[in-house]
Amino acid sequence: MLLTIPALRVLRRASPGDRLVLAAQPRIGRLLEMLGVVHRALDFEALGLDALFEPEPDDRRREWPARCADDLRRARRVIAWIGSREPGFVERLTALVPGSIVAPSVGAGRPVWEHLVDTVGAGAARGDRAIRVPLEVPDALRDEARRELVEDGWNGSDRVLLAHPGAGGRGKRWPATGFAAVLEQVATLPRLAIVLHQGPADFDAVAALPEPLTARAITLREPPLPLLAGILTHATAYLGNDSGISHLAAAVGVPSIVLFGAERLMWRPWAEHVEPVVISPGAERSDAMRVTAELTAFLR
């Protein structure tokens, strides 16, 4: 979802008089609304799109539009990054909202964010750096995040390195020994606070880190996404796997190192200040040396 931000910016710029409404998973939709990417967010499940996927007998075809939410039926235009392989869905959606675009969420052989920009008919905009600038986090959220960090043990002046050793899929996780090797090295730098993020699926990844390291670190346990966005604005640098949290760090402007397997590099963030680092199975020691060098450069 965070990879759609450049495409959403293109849509807002192309239709300044329209309200851009995002239908997504609620907590991410609310976050993008709060950060000013869209005017309003809706729960994707509330749209009633399932009605457009169901084959309807001839005598019921007039009924399915009424089963969709008012927001969908009143839309002037819809961009759908789902359902492109279902001809019936495409036919019904474009009949309901003429001019709608139905496109796959991923394009072969190029970064996902670039593909998404192309799907809204703005391929030329990919070279426009304005659609790739970091998001502005509201001051109130930054202030709340600062208070949270101080309550958790930050002294308010040390540089912050935020690390996210987890990921939604275990196959995207760099081994804990790799994270430990890097973090133990950079922990020797002066005036540096290490903050670990532990999301709902990350308990094992954090628990696998050495106890001396976690004992000196601040651990954030499942903070709400808006608060996490605010916390990230206080970070001097970020280190994480190919995950939504890494994309959030990149989106709000944190100098970031994001770890990818070679086959996943198409999912790299759109932000220009991010350094995607390709890691290889069996090369953990040499990868750790490279990551440590890159991260140390951010923290000098």
FENZILIN-V271993 format. One record per residue. N is the residue number from 0. PHI is phi in degrees with one decimal (* if undefined). PSI is psi in radians with two decimals (NA if undefined). D_FIRST is the distance of its C-alpha to the first C-alpha in Angstrom with 1 decimal. Layout:
n=N phi=PHI psi=PSI d_first=D_FIRST
n=N phi=PHI psi=PSI d_first=D_FIRST
This chain:
n=0 phi=* psi=-0.69 d_first=0.0
n=1 phi=-68.0 psi=-0.38 d_first=3.8
n=2 phi=-74.2 psi=-0.19 d_first=5.3
n=3 phi=-80.3 psi=-0.16 d_first=5.5
n=4 phi=-55.5 psi=-0.83 d_first=7.7
n=5 phi=-58.5 psi=-0.70 d_first=10.8
n=6 phi=-65.8 psi=-0.69 d_first=10.7
n=7 phi=-64.5 psi=-0.64 d_first=10.4
n=8 phi=-65.0 psi=-0.69 d_first=13.2
n=9 phi=-61.5 psi=-0.75 d_first=15.2
n=10 phi=-63.5 psi=-0.74 d_first=15.1
n=11 phi=-63.8 psi=-0.72 d_first=16.4
n=12 phi=-68.9 psi=-0.61 d_first=18.9
n=13 phi=-74.0 psi=-0.45 d_first=20.1
n=14 phi=-132.6 psi=1.22 d_first=20.8
n=15 phi=-63.6 psi=-0.36 d_first=21.8
n=16 phi=-87.4 psi=-0.12 d_first=23.7
n=17 phi=-97.6 psi=2.74 d_first=21.0
n=18 phi=-93.2 psi=2.23 d_first=18.7
n=19 phi=-92.7 psi=2.04 d_first=15.0
n=20 phi=-111.9 psi=2.27 d_first=13.7
n=21 phi=-109.1 psi=2.18 d_first=10.2
n=22 phi=-101.9 psi=2.02 d_first=10.4
n=23 phi=-155.0 psi=-3.13 d_first=7.9
n=24 phi=-58.4 psi=2.29 d_first=8.9
n=25 phi=-53.0 psi=-0.79 d_first=11.4
n=26 phi=-69.9 psi=-0.55 d_first=11.1
n=27 phi=-77.1 psi=-0.66 d_first=7.6
n=28 phi=-60.2 psi=-0.79 d_first=8.7
n=29 phi=-62.7 psi=-0.65 d_first=12.0
n=30 phi=-62.8 psi=-0.81 d_first=10.9
n=31 phi=-69.3 psi=-0.50 d_first=9.5
n=32 phi=-68.1 psi=-0.78 d_first=12.6
n=33 phi=-63.2 psi=-0.60 d_first=14.7
n=34 phi=-86.9 psi=0.07 d_first=13.8
n=35 phi=80.2 psi=0.24 d_first=14.7
n=36 phi=-73.3 psi=-0.68 d_first=11.7
n=37 phi=-127.1 psi=2.82 d_first=12.4
n=38 phi=-75.7 psi=-0.64 d_first=15.8
n=39 phi=-152.5 psi=2.60 d_first=14.9
n=40 phi=-118.9 psi=2.50 d_first=12.5
n=41 phi=-124.4 psi=2.66 d_first=13.6
n=42 phi=-70.5 psi=2.11 d_first=13.3
n=43 phi=-53.4 psi=-0.68 d_first=12.1
n=44 phi=-67.1 psi=-0.35 d_first=15.2
n=45 phi=-81.7 psi=-0.10 d_first=17.5
n=46 phi=-74.8 psi=-0.38 d_first=17.2
n=47 phi=76.4 psi=0.45 d_first=19.7
n=48 phi=-65.3 psi=-0.34 d_first=18.1
n=49 phi=-57.7 psi=-0.50 d_first=20.1
n=50 phi=-63.9 psi=-0.48 d_first=23.2
n=51 phi=-83.2 psi=-0.21 d_first=22.1
n=52 phi=-93.5 psi=-0.33 d_first=21.9
n=53 phi=-82.9 psi=2.25 d_first=25.3
n=54 phi=-64.5 psi=2.30 d_first=28.3
n=55 phi=-113.4 psi=2.37 d_first=30.7
n=56 phi=-60.5 psi=2.71 d_first=34.5
n=57 phi=-53.5 psi=-0.67 d_first=36.1
n=58 phi=-77.7 psi=-0.03 d_first=37.6
n=59 phi=-118.0 psi=0.09 d_first=34.2
n=60 phi=-64.3 psi=-0.42 d_first=32.1
n=61 phi=-78.6 psi=-0.20 d_first=32.8
n=62 phi=-86.4 psi=-0.53 d_first=31.3
n=63 phi=-64.8 psi=-0.57 d_first=27.7
n=64 phi=-59.8 psi=-0.62 d_first=26.5
n=65 phi=-69.2 psi=-0.31 d_first=27.8
n=66 phi=-82.9 psi=-0.13 d_first=25.7
n=67 phi=-90.2 psi=2.67 d_first=22.5
n=68 phi=-64.2 psi=2.65 d_first=21.5
n=69 phi=-55.4 psi=-0.67 d_first=23.2
n=70 phi=-57.9 psi=-0.65 d_first=20.0
n=71 phi=-74.6 psi=-0.78 d_first=19.3
n=72 phi=-68.2 psi=-0.46 d_first=23.0
n=73 phi=-91.0 psi=-0.08 d_first=23.4
n=74 phi=-65.2 psi=2.49 d_first=20.5
n=75 phi=-80.9 psi=-0.51 d_first=21.9
n=76 phi=-154.7 psi=2.54 d_first=19.2
n=77 phi=-128.6 psi=2.34 d_first=16.1
n=78 phi=-109.7 psi=2.05 d_first=13.4
n=79 phi=-117.1 psi=2.06 d_first=12.4
n=80 phi=-96.7 psi=0.59 d_first=10.2
n=81 phi=-139.6 psi=2.81 d_first=12.2
n=82 phi=77.2 psi=0.14 d_first=16.0
n=83 phi=-67.0 psi=-0.35 d_first=17.1
n=84 phi=-91.6 psi=0.06 d_first=19.6
n=85 phi=-112.2 psi=1.69 d_first=21.2
n=86 phi=-55.0 psi=-0.64 d_first=23.7
n=87 phi=-64.8 psi=-0.72 d_first=24.6
n=88 phi=-63.5 psi=-0.80 d_first=21.2
n=89 phi=-59.6 psi=-0.79 d_first=21.0
n=90 phi=-62.1 psi=-0.79 d_first=24.5
n=91 phi=-70.4 psi=-0.71 d_first=24.2
n=92 phi=-66.0 psi=-0.76 d_first=21.0
n=93 phi=-71.1 psi=-0.43 d_first=22.7
n=94 phi=-73.8 psi=-0.65 d_first=25.9
n=95 phi=-71.4 psi=-0.75 d_first=24.4
n=96 phi=-130.2 psi=1.58 d_first=22.6
n=97 phi=-57.2 psi=2.49 d_first=24.4
n=98 phi=88.2 psi=0.01 d_first=22.6
n=99 phi=-67.3 psi=2.72 d_first=19.2
n=100 phi=-117.1 psi=2.23 d_first=17.2
n=101 phi=-118.4 psi=2.08 d_first=16.0
n=102 phi=-141.2 psi=2.68 d_first=14.5
n=103 phi=-66.1 psi=2.69 d_first=13.3
n=104 phi=-80.9 psi=-0.23 d_first=9.7
n=105 phi=-132.4 psi=2.41 d_first=11.7
n=106 phi=-114.3 psi=2.44 d_first=14.9
n=107 phi=-70.7 psi=2.40 d_first=17.8
n=108 phi=79.2 psi=0.23 d_first=19.2
n=109 phi=-152.9 psi=2.86 d_first=16.9
n=110 phi=-57.3 psi=2.46 d_first=13.8
n=111 phi=-59.2 psi=-0.74 d_first=10.6
n=112 phi=-62.9 psi=-0.63 d_first=9.8
n=113 phi=-66.3 psi=-0.76 d_first=13.4
n=114 phi=-58.0 psi=-0.75 d_first=13.2
n=115 phi=-65.0 psi=-0.66 d_first=10.5
n=116 phi=-62.7 psi=-0.74 d_first=12.9
n=117 phi=-61.7 psi=-0.61 d_first=15.8
n=118 phi=-66.4 psi=-0.42 d_first=14.7
n=119 phi=-92.0 psi=0.25 d_first=15.2
n=120 phi=75.7 psi=0.54 d_first=18.6
n=121 phi=-132.5 psi=0.77 d_first=18.3
n=122 phi=-56.6 psi=-0.60 d_first=18.9
n=123 phi=-65.0 psi=-0.39 d_first=21.5
n=124 phi=-75.6 psi=-0.18 d_first=19.1
n=125 phi=-59.6 psi=-0.50 d_first=17.6
n=126 phi=-85.2 psi=-0.01 d_first=20.6
n=127 phi=-84.6 psi=1.96 d_first=20.3
n=128 phi=-67.1 psi=-0.32 d_first=19.7
n=129 phi=-64.2 psi=-0.49 d_first=19.0
n=130 phi=-82.7 psi=-0.01 d_first=15.4
n=131 phi=-119.6 psi=0.17 d_first=14.9
n=132 phi=-74.2 psi=2.64 d_first=16.7
n=133 phi=-61.7 psi=2.70 d_first=15.5
n=134 phi=-73.6 psi=2.60 d_first=14.4
n=135 phi=-89.6 psi=2.16 d_first=17.5
n=136 phi=-94.5 psi=2.25 d_first=17.7
n=137 phi=-55.4 psi=2.51 d_first=20.3
n=138 phi=-57.7 psi=-0.68 d_first=23.7
n=139 phi=-61.2 psi=-0.65 d_first=24.2
n=140 phi=-72.4 psi=-0.67 d_first=21.1
n=141 phi=-62.6 psi=-0.74 d_first=22.4
n=142 phi=-65.5 psi=-0.74 d_first=25.8
n=143 phi=-61.5 psi=-0.72 d_first=24.8
n=144 phi=-66.3 psi=-0.68 d_first=23.1
n=145 phi=-62.0 psi=-0.76 d_first=26.2
n=146 phi=-61.8 psi=-0.70 d_first=28.4
n=147 phi=-63.3 psi=-0.78 d_first=26.4
n=148 phi=-63.1 psi=-0.72 d_first=26.8
n=149 phi=-65.0 psi=-0.75 d_first=30.5
n=150 phi=-61.6 psi=-0.54 d_first=31.0
n=151 phi=-83.5 psi=-0.10 d_first=29.6
n=152 phi=124.1 psi=-0.04 d_first=32.1
n=153 phi=-73.0 psi=2.44 d_first=30.9
n=154 phi=-83.8 psi=-0.02 d_first=33.9
n=155 phi=87.2 psi=-0.14 d_first=31.9
n=156 phi=-127.4 psi=-0.49 d_first=33.1
n=157 phi=-63.8 psi=2.59 d_first=32.2
n=158 phi=-63.8 psi=2.63 d_first=29.4
n=159 phi=-114.5 psi=2.20 d_first=26.3
n=160 phi=-107.9 psi=2.02 d_first=24.7
n=161 phi=-100.7 psi=2.20 d_first=21.7
n=162 phi=-119.8 psi=2.44 d_first=21.1
n=163 phi=-125.1 psi=1.67 d_first=18.6
n=164 phi=-80.9 psi=-0.08 d_first=20.6
n=165 phi=-96.6 psi=-3.08 d_first=18.4
n=166 phi=-171.8 psi=2.71 d_first=15.4
n=167 phi=-60.9 psi=-0.64 d_first=14.2
n=168 phi=-108.1 psi=2.29 d_first=16.3
n=169 phi=-60.9 psi=-0.52 d_first=19.8
n=170 phi=-66.9 psi=-0.26 d_first=20.0
n=171 phi=-95.9 psi=0.00 d_first=17.6
n=172 phi=-88.1 psi=2.25 d_first=19.8
n=173 phi=-72.1 psi=2.47 d_first=22.5
n=174 phi=-55.9 psi=2.56 d_first=25.7
n=175 phi=-58.1 psi=-0.53 d_first=26.7
n=176 phi=-64.7 psi=-0.56 d_first=29.8
n=177 phi=-67.3 psi=-0.85 d_first=27.9
n=178 phi=-59.2 psi=-0.76 d_first=26.1
n=179 phi=-61.1 psi=-0.77 d_first=29.5
n=180 phi=-60.1 psi=-0.73 d_first=31.3
n=181 phi=-69.8 psi=-0.87 d_first=29.1
n=182 phi=-65.5 psi=-0.62 d_first=29.0
n=183 phi=-66.9 psi=-0.56 d_first=32.7
n=184 phi=-71.7 psi=-0.85 d_first=33.5
n=185 phi=-73.8 psi=-0.35 d_first=31.5
n=186 phi=-62.5 psi=-0.32 d_first=32.7
n=187 phi=-79.9 psi=-0.16 d_first=36.1
n=188 phi=-69.0 psi=2.56 d_first=35.0
n=189 phi=-71.4 psi=2.61 d_first=36.6
n=190 phi=51.1 psi=0.93 d_first=34.9
n=191 phi=-129.5 psi=2.20 d_first=31.6
n=192 phi=-103.4 psi=2.24 d_first=29.9
n=193 phi=-96.8 psi=2.20 d_first=27.6
n=194 phi=-117.7 psi=2.20 d_first=24.8
n=195 phi=-102.9 psi=2.33 d_first=23.1
n=196 phi=-101.1 psi=2.26 d_first=19.9
n=197 phi=-121.8 psi=1.85 d_first=20.2
n=198 phi=-86.3 psi=-3.07 d_first=17.3
n=199 phi=-58.6 psi=-0.51 d_first=18.2
n=200 phi=-105.6 psi=0.26 d_first=18.3
n=201 phi=-112.0 psi=0.13 d_first=19.9
n=202 phi=-57.0 psi=-0.83 d_first=23.5
n=203 phi=-63.2 psi=-0.68 d_first=25.1
n=204 phi=-65.3 psi=-0.69 d_first=23.5
n=205 phi=-74.8 psi=-0.71 d_first=24.8
n=206 phi=-64.4 psi=-0.42 d_first=28.1
n=207 phi=-76.8 psi=-0.21 d_first=28.8
n=208 phi=-73.5 psi=2.64 d_first=29.2
n=209 phi=-59.8 psi=2.45 d_first=32.9
n=210 phi=-58.9 psi=-0.71 d_first=34.2
n=211 phi=-59.1 psi=-0.58 d_first=35.8
n=212 phi=-72.4 psi=-0.84 d_first=32.4
n=213 phi=-68.4 psi=-0.48 d_first=30.6
n=214 phi=-67.2 psi=-0.57 d_first=33.7
n=215 phi=-92.1 psi=-0.18 d_first=33.5
n=216 phi=-90.3 psi=2.80 d_first=29.8
n=217 phi=-93.1 psi=2.22 d_first=27.9
n=218 phi=-109.6 psi=2.14 d_first=25.6
n=219 phi=-94.1 psi=2.07 d_first=22.8
n=220 phi=-105.1 psi=1.82 d_first=22.3
n=221 phi=52.9 psi=0.93 d_first=19.2
n=222 phi=-69.3 psi=2.62 d_first=18.9
n=223 phi=-57.9 psi=2.60 d_first=16.7
n=224 phi=-57.7 psi=-0.77 d_first=13.4
n=225 phi=-60.0 psi=-0.72 d_first=15.1
n=226 phi=-64.5 psi=-0.71 d_first=18.2
n=227 phi=-62.8 psi=-0.68 d_first=16.5
n=228 phi=-59.4 psi=-0.73 d_first=15.0
n=229 phi=-65.4 psi=-0.72 d_first=18.7
n=230 phi=-61.6 psi=-0.71 d_first=20.1
n=231 phi=-61.5 psi=-0.51 d_first=18.3
n=232 phi=-67.9 psi=-0.28 d_first=19.9
n=233 phi=-93.2 psi=-0.01 d_first=23.2
n=234 phi=-84.5 psi=2.38 d_first=22.5
n=235 phi=-77.4 psi=-0.58 d_first=24.6
n=236 phi=-154.0 psi=2.84 d_first=22.6
n=237 phi=-137.4 psi=2.50 d_first=19.9
n=238 phi=-134.6 psi=2.23 d_first=20.1
n=239 phi=-164.7 psi=2.93 d_first=17.7
n=240 phi=-77.0 psi=3.08 d_first=16.6
n=241 phi=-67.9 psi=1.67 d_first=13.6
n=242 phi=-153.8 psi=2.92 d_first=11.3
n=243 phi=-60.9 psi=-0.62 d_first=8.5
n=244 phi=-65.5 psi=-0.66 d_first=11.5
n=245 phi=-64.9 psi=-0.68 d_first=12.5
n=246 phi=-66.7 psi=-0.60 d_first=9.4
n=247 phi=-67.3 psi=-0.76 d_first=10.1
n=248 phi=-58.2 psi=-0.78 d_first=13.7
n=249 phi=-63.0 psi=-0.73 d_first=13.3
n=250 phi=-65.5 psi=-0.56 d_first=11.5
n=251 phi=-94.5 psi=0.12 d_first=14.4
n=252 phi=98.2 psi=0.22 d_first=17.0
n=253 phi=-78.3 psi=2.26 d_first=18.4
n=254 phi=-56.5 psi=2.05 d_first=20.4
n=255 phi=-130.0 psi=2.52 d_first=18.6
n=256 phi=-114.0 psi=2.08 d_first=19.6
n=257 phi=-117.2 psi=2.27 d_first=17.0
n=258 phi=-95.4 psi=2.22 d_first=18.7
n=259 phi=-129.7 psi=2.54 d_first=17.9
n=260 phi=-74.8 psi=2.67 d_first=20.1
n=261 phi=-56.6 psi=-0.61 d_first=21.2
n=262 phi=-74.8 psi=-0.17 d_first=19.6
n=263 phi=-107.7 psi=0.10 d_first=16.1
n=264 phi=-65.0 psi=-0.37 d_first=16.5
n=265 phi=-63.6 psi=-0.32 d_first=14.4
n=266 phi=-89.9 psi=0.21 d_first=11.3
n=267 phi=-62.8 psi=2.65 d_first=12.7
n=268 phi=-62.4 psi=2.77 d_first=11.2
n=269 phi=-82.9 psi=-0.32 d_first=12.0
n=270 phi=-67.3 psi=2.43 d_first=14.3
n=271 phi=-76.8 psi=-0.33 d_first=17.9
n=272 phi=-87.9 psi=0.10 d_first=19.3
n=273 phi=-95.8 psi=2.43 d_first=17.6
n=274 phi=-107.5 psi=1.77 d_first=19.9
n=275 phi=-76.2 psi=2.26 d_first=18.5
n=276 phi=-115.5 psi=2.16 d_first=21.4
n=277 phi=-84.7 psi=2.17 d_first=22.1
n=278 phi=-109.2 psi=2.63 d_first=23.9
n=279 phi=-125.1 psi=2.44 d_first=26.3
n=280 phi=-58.3 psi=2.35 d_first=27.8
n=281 phi=84.6 psi=-0.05 d_first=31.3
n=282 phi=-117.0 psi=0.57 d_first=30.9
n=283 phi=-60.0 psi=-0.72 d_first=29.9
n=284 phi=-65.5 psi=-0.85 d_first=32.8
n=285 phi=-68.1 psi=-0.63 d_first=32.3
n=286 phi=-62.8 psi=-0.72 d_first=28.5
n=287 phi=-62.4 psi=-0.66 d_first=29.2
n=288 phi=-65.4 psi=-0.73 d_first=31.7
n=289 phi=-65.2 psi=-0.80 d_first=29.3
n=290 phi=-63.5 psi=-0.73 d_first=26.5
n=291 phi=-60.3 psi=-0.75 d_first=29.2
n=292 phi=-64.2 psi=-0.77 d_first=30.5
n=293 phi=-63.4 psi=-0.77 d_first=27.2
n=294 phi=-69.0 psi=-0.71 d_first=26.4
n=295 phi=-60.1 psi=-0.63 d_first=30.0
n=296 phi=-63.2 psi=-0.65 d_first=29.8
n=297 phi=-66.5 psi=-0.56 d_first=26.9
n=298 phi=-95.6 psi=-0.05 d_first=29.1
n=299 phi=-72.3 psi=NA d_first=32.4
